[in-house]
């Protein structure tokens, strides 16, 4: 059975059991601050488990794209080392939201595995929760009795809290679970040791394939458990492991989920899988990681230096590093695997087909960039090795290479071993731990339990129609943040506050009580379908009625910028071409940012056309046409543009300004006249094939014009109120260029005169021609003079010092023969001497410079230089 057939049979089976089959949610999480990525099949349905929303059907099934690389569920370092862990994986799942429970979940799981997939019953083991006295939890005898109908008692195993009690996080819904394990070892191996002894022991052929979670409890902030009002079922079956079993393989990587990728890696890298363990690990890592990176990009997350983008960059760099180290790939190659991946999985996940060009371009650019980093890191590591007086290389130096320059620590360790050196691994781990603790402390958030004031799950957003309304607080909780301190999160029965989403920031404003008390709302976000309002303090009487008021000025400015992004999108597609698609946006009250797909830099002429196009639409005074709750497909059929990486429901809201029509949940002005004017402030690249435009409108545009007008008046005044300031500035530039040429000539003449005097100062130290002196030349002049002296004096070790504009400069030149013979390194020397001038620097072994803020230390640095020859 092919993987395509296996996936379809699962969905068809649960469709026959009255489940709605839903599409996989985007892997990148947008409206849940507790998650960066979907890390389990149930994550997209958290709002239903928490009671914050109601599904159309209480029975749902799907295959969900998941990513586990950080936090509690972190499989990254195991990926490639074994045959069954992955970063990105598919989770086949079926859910019941207050409908069926243990009986149906267990019966259907057994029916699917043994009757549909026809897995041998004798190789299956199941586990049940053994209970936990410390939590007051009894053994799950209900599940045990249900399993006894299908499975001999000796193959029903007791499992502890770690393995058989599933929790969504430190707080939230949780409950006992039954795992189904499969033993695919040979008969000889089974005869030696029974499979029940290997369950949950990390054996590569005795693995869990399905987990049936029975959501019965809610974990509170104090650690206690309370029963949920409704019982739910959440199951997750590892698709890749299931394919391994049904295709009679001993490894996930031997299935048709991975083999086409592995064959392509073999062809591209001219390597062979199955001949060398280190090479095999590298190939498994690459075949896994390309999937994680490609799906993340397709779902809207580009590699970057922070947050979710950093995670994706880290995964891709791990793949590049394995190729670099073990497959001898010194050029970008991973991007070449994208067409194979699209061919394999594009039918089940059409976003791969839609974004194939973007995925390819981004990965190729990232590869090229990191390979340059590796080259740079090799040079830096060489400097560290040269500077070390011990065979053990400092862990803090290795951490600096890792943390500052992104040079992988295992590559550092590998190179050191090849050179007969050791890495101070303990020192490295200590530095890494310090960094992690700093990071954890900076982002630590302690969240209290919700205090429920009224049972109103249907919070209504009324902010499209009004900016103030009477509200009641339905629940609140206290939150302790390292950055913001103590905050309160408030939920209302209805709200005019727009929550952050779709690139638009959340509203600010205030609550006003009848007694005059005011509580300021400093931000609004959405979490698990709840609109959460952030306040510095709690009202004295939380159960009172309040007037909720949105900051109208900020809302209007934000709405103006949001409307401008729609007009900008239309302009780019009109002027650059229909290939342009939005790839992200950020809409604040002060400015806007818009990312879009385009293959080259947007020219100044094109930018002017874009700006003119948007301003023409603004001047036309186009009225907003807003349509709410229309069927998603109908909106698409009518020409509405869907946005990159967004998850849409069955019904959507469409925003139309003339010929611009987009699916959008954000706030907008009523007429394009309200935007007033649109000014592009910058355009540049974000990634390969992705450009970014930043712009301003309204009050910010007015301020821009006022500042430019004031600057122009100042320029005119400096130019004696000339009627033609442009010609006057051009004339000044010509005069300045001429004077610069004269200065350069004078400096060259000065250097020539200096050269003769300095040659006379050269002395011999231990067979080396040595010169260390302070001179009055700029950096370029010092470099020219150093190389001229080097051409005329053999075996020269030279150090210049100079004070320029209150700062210190050191220039070191060493003849190349001395670099080799005496193991001298100019870059290392200036870094060490830089301490005298309170600075640092670097360069090549034969020439380097250092800058600092303490010119008084130049004399000491010049004196210390001679020590390198003794």
SULVENHU-V432135 format. One record per residue. N is the residue number from 0. SS is DSSP state (h for helix, s for strand, l for the rest). OMEGA is omega in degrees with one decimal (999 if undefined). Layout:
N&SS&OMEGA  N&SS&OMEGA
This chain:
0&l&179.5  1&l&178.8  2&h&178.1  3&h&179.4  4&h&-179.5  5&h&179.7  6&h&-176.7  7&h&179.8  8&h&177.5  9&h&-178.2  10&h&179.8  11&h&-179.0  12&h&-176.4  13&h&171.8  14&h&178.4  15&l&177.3  16&l&174.2  17&l&174.8  18&l&170.3  19&s&178.2  20&s&-177.4  21&l&179.1  22&l&175.6  23&l&173.8  24&l&173.6  25&l&-177.3  26&l&-179.1  27&s&-175.2  28&l&-178.0  29&l&-170.7  30&l&177.3  31&l&-177.0  32&l&-179.8  33&l&-177.3  34&l&169.6  35&l&-176.2  36&s&170.5  37&l&-176.7  38&l&176.3  39&l&-177.7  40&l&-175.5  41&l&-172.9  42&h&179.3  43&h&-175.8  44&h&-177.3  45&h&-177.0  46&h&179.9  47&h&178.9  48&h&-178.4  49&l&-179.6  50&l&-179.1  51&l&179.8  52&l&-179.5  53&l&177.6  54&l&177.1  55&l&178.7  56&l&180.0  57&l&175.0  58&s&-177.2  59&s&172.4  60&s&178.6  61&s&163.8  62&s&-172.7  63&s&173.3  64&s&-179.0  65&s&176.8  66&s&178.4  67&l&-179.3  68&s&-178.2  69&s&177.4  70&l&-175.4  71&l&-178.8  72&s&-174.4  73&s&-178.2  74&l&-166.8  75&h&-173.4  76&h&177.1  77&h&-175.6  78&l&-178.5  79&l&-180.0  80&l&175.4  81&l&-172.6  82&l&-173.0  83&l&173.3  84&l&-179.2  85&l&171.1  86&l&175.2  87&s&177.7  88&s&175.8  89&s&176.5  90&s&174.3  91&s&-176.2  92&s&170.8  93&s&-173.8  94&s&171.0  95&s&178.6  96&s&179.3  97&l&-179.3  98&l&179.0  99&l&-179.0  100&l&-167.6  101&h&-174.4  102&h&-177.9  103&h&-178.6  104&h&-178.7  105&h&-178.2  106&h&-177.6  107&h&178.1  108&h&-179.7  109&h&179.4  110&h&-178.5  111&h&-175.4  112&h&-170.8  113&h&-177.2  114&h&179.4  115&h&-179.9  116&l&175.7  117&l&173.8  118&l&-180.0  119&l&-178.4  120&h&-174.9  121&h&179.5  122&h&-178.4  123&s&173.5  124&s&175.9  125&s&178.1  126&s&176.5  127&s&-179.9  128&s&-176.3  129&l&-176.9  130&l&-179.7  131&s&-176.5  132&h&-178.2  133&h&179.6  134&h&-176.4  135&l&-176.9  136&s&179.1  137&l&174.4  138&l&-177.7  139&l&-177.7  140&h&178.0  141&h&178.9  142&h&-179.9  143&h&-178.3  144&h&177.7  145&h&-179.8  146&h&-177.9  147&l&178.8  148&l&-173.6  149&l&-168.4  150&l&175.1  151&l&-174.2  152&h&-178.9  153&h&177.4  154&h&171.5  155&s&-170.2  156&s&173.1  157&s&178.8  158&s&-177.3  159&l&-176.5  160&h&-178.8  161&h&-174.9  162&h&-169.3  163&h&170.3  164&s&-170.8  165&s&178.9  166&s&-178.9  167&l&-179.3  168&l&179.1  169&l&176.0  170&l&174.2  171&s&-177.5  172&s&-179.2  173&s&178.3  174&s&179.2  175&s&179.4  176&s&173.5  177&s&176.5  178&s&174.4  179&s&-177.5  180&s&179.9  181&s&179.4  182&s&-177.0  183&l&177.2  184&l&176.9  185&l&-179.7  186&h&-179.9  187&h&-179.4  188&h&179.1  189&h&179.8  190&h&-178.1  191&h&-177.7  192&l&-177.4  193&l&-177.7  194&h&-178.3  195&h&178.6  196&h&-174.9  197&l&178.5  198&l&-178.8  199&l&177.0  200&l&178.6  201&l&175.3  202&s&-174.5  203&l&179.2  204&l&172.1  205&s&-169.2  206&s&173.4  207&s&175.1  208&s&-176.4  209&s&177.3  210&s&179.0  211&s&-176.8  212&s&-179.4  213&s&-176.3  214&s&-177.4  215&s&-170.1  216&s&170.7  217&s&178.5  218&s&-177.9  219&l&-175.4  220&l&-179.9  221&l&177.7  222&l&-178.4  223&l&-179.4  224&s&171.6  225&s&-178.7  226&s&175.4  227&s&178.4  228&s&177.4  229&s&178.8  230&s&-175.8  231&s&173.4  232&s&178.0  233&s&180.0  234&s&177.5  235&s&178.4  236&s&179.5  237&s&-176.0  238&h&-176.9  239&h&178.3  240&h&178.3  241&h&177.9  242&h&177.8  243&h&-178.4  244&h&-174.0  245&h&178.2  246&l&174.8  247&l&178.6  248&l&179.3  249&l&-177.0  250&l&174.2  251&h&-174.9  252&h&178.2  253&h&-179.7  254&l&179.4  255&l&172.1  256&l&-175.5  257&l&-171.4  258&h&176.8  259&h&177.1  260&h&-179.7  261&h&178.0  262&h&179.5  263&h&176.5  264&h&177.1  265&h&-176.9  266&h&-175.0  267&h&-175.2  268&h&-178.3  269&l&177.8  270&l&-176.8  271&l&179.8  272&l&175.7  273&l&-178.0  274&l&-176.4  275&l&-172.4  276&h&-179.2  277&h&178.6  278&h&179.3  279&h&177.5  280&h&-179.6  281&h&-179.0  282&h&177.1  283&h&178.5  284&h&-176.6  285&h&-178.5  286&h&176.0  287&h&-170.5  288&h&178.9  289&h&178.4  290&h&-178.2  291&h&-176.8  292&h&-178.0  293&h&-179.1  294&h&178.5  295&h&178.8  296&h&179.5  297&h&-179.6  298&l&171.0  299&l&-179.8  300&l&177.0  301&l&175.1  302&l&179.4  303&l&-176.4  304&l&-178.7  305&l&173.2  306&h&-178.3  307&h&179.3  308&h&178.6  309&h&178.4  310&h&-179.7  311&h&177.6  312&h&-179.4  313&h&178.8  314&h&-178.8  315&h&-179.6  316&h&176.2  317&h&178.3  318&h&179.7  319&h&-177.5  320&h&178.5  321&h&176.5  322&h&-178.9  323&h&-173.3  324&h&-169.5  325&h&178.4  326&l&175.7  327&l&177.6  328&l&-178.4  329&l&176.0  330&l&179.9  331&l&179.4  332&l&-173.7  333&h&179.5  334&h&-179.3  335&h&-179.5  336&h&-174.1  337&h&-179.9  338&h&178.1  339&h&179.3  340&h&180.0  341&h&179.2  342&h&-177.7  343&h&-167.1  344&h&-175.7  345&l&-178.9  346&l&179.8  347&l&-177.2  348&l&-173.7  349&l&177.8  350&h&176.8  351&h&178.9  352&h&-176.6  353&h&-174.1  354&l&-175.3  355&h&-178.4  356&h&179.0  357&h&-179.8  358&h&-178.5  359&h&-176.7  360&h&-178.7  361&h&-179.3  362&h&179.7  363&h&-179.6  364&h&179.1  365&h&178.0  366&h&-178.0  367&h&-178.9  368&h&-176.8  369&h&175.8  370&h&174.9  371&h&177.7  372&h&178.4  373&h&178.0  374&h&178.8  375&h&-179.5  376&h&178.1  377&h&177.9  378&h&-179.6  379&h&178.1  380&h&177.4  381&h&178.4  382&h&178.9  383&h&179.6  384&h&-178.8  385&h&-176.4  386&h&-175.5  387&l&177.5  388&l&-178.4  389&l&176.8  390&l&175.9  391&s&-177.1  392&s&-176.5  393&l&177.0  394&h&179.9  395&h&176.9  396&h&178.2  397&h&178.6  398&h&177.7  399&h&176.7  400&h&-178.1  401&h&-171.5  402&h&-175.6  403&h&-173.1  404&h&177.5  405&l&-178.4  406&l&-172.7  407&l&-176.2  408&h&-179.4  409&h&175.0  410&h&175.0  411&h&-178.8  412&h&179.9  413&h&-179.2  414&h&179.6  415&h&178.6  416&h&179.4  417&h&-179.3  418&l&179.9  419&l&-179.3  420&l&179.2  421&s&176.2  422&s&173.7  423&l&-174.5  424&h&179.6  425&h&178.8  426&h&178.5  427&h&-178.4  428&h&178.3  429&h&178.8  430&h&179.7  431&h&180.0  432&h&177.8  433&h&-179.9  434&h&179.9  435&h&-179.9  436&h&176.7  437&h&-179.0  438&h&-179.8  439&h&-179.0  440&h&-177.6  441&h&-174.8  442&h&-174.8  443&l&177.5  444&s&175.2  445&s&-174.4  446&s&177.5  447&l&176.4  448&l&173.1  449&l&170.1  450&s&-175.7  451&s&178.0  452&l&175.3  453&l&-177.1  454&l&-179.4  455&l&-176.1  456&l&-174.2  457&l&177.2  458&l&-175.3  459&s&174.7  460&s&-178.5  461&l&-172.0  462&l&173.7  463&l&-171.4  464&l&-177.6  465&l&177.8  466&l&174.2  467&s&-179.2  468&s&175.7  469&s&-177.4  470&s&170.5  471&s&174.5  472&s&-178.2  473&s&178.4  474&s&175.5  475&s&174.3  476&s&-179.4  477&s&-179.4  478&s&176.2  479&s&179.8  480&s&179.2  481&l&-176.5  482&l&-171.9  483&l&-176.4  484&s&-176.8  485&s&178.0  486&s&172.8  487&s&175.2  488&s&-175.7  489&s&174.8  490&s&-177.3  491&s&174.8  492&l&170.7  493&s&-173.3  494&s&171.6  495&l&-176.1  496&l&177.9  497&l&179.3  498&l&178.8  499&l&-179.6  500&s&179.3  501&l&180.0  502&l&-177.6  503&s&179.3  504&l&179.7  505&l&179.8  506&l&169.6  507&l&178.8  508&s&-178.7  509&s&170.3  510&s&178.6  511&s&178.4  512&s&-179.7  513&l&178.9  514&l&177.8  515&l&178.4  516&l&179.9  517&s&174.7  518&s&-176.0  519&s&174.6  520&s&-173.7  521&s&176.7  522&s&177.3  523&s&179.9  524&s&176.6  525&s&179.0  526&s&179.1  527&l&176.0  528&l&173.9  529&s&171.0  530&s&-172.8  531&s&-178.5  532&s&-176.4  533&s&178.7  534&s&179.4  535&l&-179.6  536&l&-179.4  537&l&175.6  538&l&-178.9  539&l&176.9  540&l&-176.2  541&l&-176.8  542&l&178.7  543&l&173.2  544&s&-176.9  545&s&168.3  546&s&178.7  547&s&-175.2  548&s&177.0  549&s&173.3  550&l&-171.8  551&h&-179.5  552&h&179.7  553&h&179.6  554&h&-178.1  555&h&179.6  556&h&178.6  557&h&179.4  558&h&177.5  559&h&179.7  560&h&179.6  561&h&176.6  562&h&179.5  563&h&178.5  564&h&177.9  565&h&179.0  566&h&177.7  567&h&178.6  568&h&178.6  569&h&-179.0  570&h&-178.2  571&h&178.5  572&h&-179.9  573&h&-172.5  574&h&-177.4  575&l&179.7  576&l&-176.8  577&l&178.5  578&l&-178.5  579&l&175.7  580&l&179.0  581&s&179.5  582&s&179.0  583&s&177.0  584&s&173.2  585&s&-176.4  586&s&175.8  587&l&174.7  588&l&-176.6  589&l&-176.2  590&l&177.7  591&s&177.8  592&s&-176.0  593&s&178.5  594&s&-175.9  595&s&179.7  596&s&175.8  597&l&-168.7  598&l&-177.4  599&l&177.0  600&l&176.5  601&l&-176.1  602&l&177.5  603&h&179.7  604&h&178.7  605&h&178.1  606&h&178.7  607&h&177.9  608&h&178.4  609&h&179.5  610&h&179.4  611&h&179.9  612&h&-178.8  613&h&-178.9  614&h&175.7  615&h&178.3  616&h&178.0  617&h&-178.3  618&h&179.0  619&h&-179.6  620&l&-177.8  621&l&-179.9  622&s&177.0  623&l&169.1  624&s&-177.1  625&s&177.0  626&s&-176.3  627&s&172.8  628&s&173.4  629&s&179.8  630&s&-176.7  631&h&-176.8  632&h&178.6  633&h&179.2  634&h&178.7  635&h&179.9  636&h&179.9  637&l&173.9  638&l&179.6  639&l&178.0  640&s&174.4  641&l&-173.3  642&l&-173.7  643&l&172.2  644&l&180.0  645&l&176.5  646&l&-177.9  647&l&175.9  648&l&179.6  649&l&176.1  650&s&-172.6  651&s&174.3  652&s&-179.7  653&s&179.2  654&s&-176.8  655&s&170.2  656&s&-176.8  657&l&-179.0  658&l&176.7  659&s&179.3  660&s&-178.0  661&s&170.0  662&s&-173.3  663&l&176.4  664&l&-174.1  665&l&-178.9  666&l&-175.0  667&l&174.1  668&l&-178.4  669&l&-178.0  670&s&-177.4  671&h&174.3  672&h&-176.3  673&h&-179.8  674&h&176.5  675&l&179.1  676&l&-176.0  677&s&-179.3  678&s&174.1  679&s&-179.3  680&s&177.1  681&s&174.4  682&s&-179.3  683&s&-178.2  684&s&172.0  685&s&177.1  686&s&179.4  687&l&179.6  688&l&179.2  689&s&177.7  690&s&178.6  691&s&172.7  692&s&172.1  693&s&-173.9  694&s&178.3  695&s&178.1  696&s&168.7  697&h&-175.9  698&h&179.3  699&h&177.3  700&h&177.8  701&h&179.1  702&h&177.9  703&h&-179.6  704&h&-179.9  705&h&179.2  706&h&178.9  707&h&179.5  708&h&178.6  709&h&178.8  710&h&-179.5  711&h&178.4  712&h&179.1  713&h&178.4  714&h&179.2  715&h&-179.9  716&h&178.9  717&h&-179.7  718&l&176.7  719&l&177.0  720&l&176.9  721&l&178.3  722&l&-178.0  723&l&-175.5  724&h&-179.1  725&h&179.5  726&h&-179.9  727&h&179.4  728&h&177.3  729&h&179.0  730&h&177.7  731&h&179.0  732&h&178.3  733&h&179.1  734&h&179.8  735&h&178.5  736&h&-179.3  737&h&179.2  738&h&178.3  739&h&178.0  740&h&179.6  741&h&179.5  742&h&179.5  743&h&179.2  744&h&179.3  745&h&179.1  746&h&177.4  747&h&177.8  748&h&179.6  749&h&179.8  750&h&178.4  751&h&179.4  752&h&179.5  753&h&-172.6  754&h&-179.4  755&h&-180.0  756&h&-177.0  757&h&178.4  758&h&-180.0  759&h&-178.6  760&h&-178.0  761&l&177.9  762&s&-178.3  763&s&177.3  764&s&179.9  765&l&176.6  766&l&-179.4  767&s&174.2  768&s&-169.0  769&s&176.5  770&s&175.4  771&s&-174.3  772&s&177.1  773&s&-179.7  774&l&-178.4  775&l&176.9  776&l&175.9  777&l&-174.6  778&h&-178.8  779&h&179.7  780&h&178.5  781&h&-179.7  782&h&-180.0  783&h&-177.5  784&h&-179.6  785&h&-179.0  786&h&176.5  787&h&177.4  788&h&179.0  789&h&178.6  790&h&-175.1  791&h&-177.8  792&l&179.1  793&l&175.1  794&l&-173.9  795&s&169.3  796&s&-171.4  797&s&173.7  798&s&174.6  799&s&171.3  800&s&178.1  801&s&176.0  802&s&-176.8  803&s&178.8  804&l&176.3  805&l&178.7  806&s&-176.5  807&s&176.6  808&s&173.7  809&s&177.5  810&s&-177.6  811&s&176.0  812&s&177.1  813&s&177.7  814&l&-174.2  815&h&179.2  816&h&177.4  817&h&178.8  818&h&-178.3  819&h&-173.1  820&h&-174.1  821&l&-178.5  822&l&177.7  823&l&-177.3  824&l&-177.1  825&h&-179.8  826&h&179.4  827&h&-177.4  828&h&-178.0  829&h&176.9  830&h&-179.0  831&h&178.6  832&h&179.9  833&h&-179.1  834&h&179.5  835&h&-178.5  836&h&179.7  837&l&-179.8  838&s&180.0  839&s&-179.7  840&s&-178.7  841&s&-179.4  842&s&-179.3  843&l&-178.8  844&l&-177.4  845&l&177.5  846&s&-179.1  847&s&178.6  848&s&175.8  849&s&177.0  850&s&179.3  851&s&-175.6  852&l&-176.7  853&l&-180.0  854&h&-178.6  855&h&-179.3  856&h&-177.2  857&h&-177.7  858&h&179.5  859&h&-179.9  860&h&180.0  861&h&178.3  862&h&-176.2  863&h&-175.9  864&h&-175.8  865&h&-179.5  866&h&-177.7  867&h&-179.2  868&h&-176.5  869&l&999
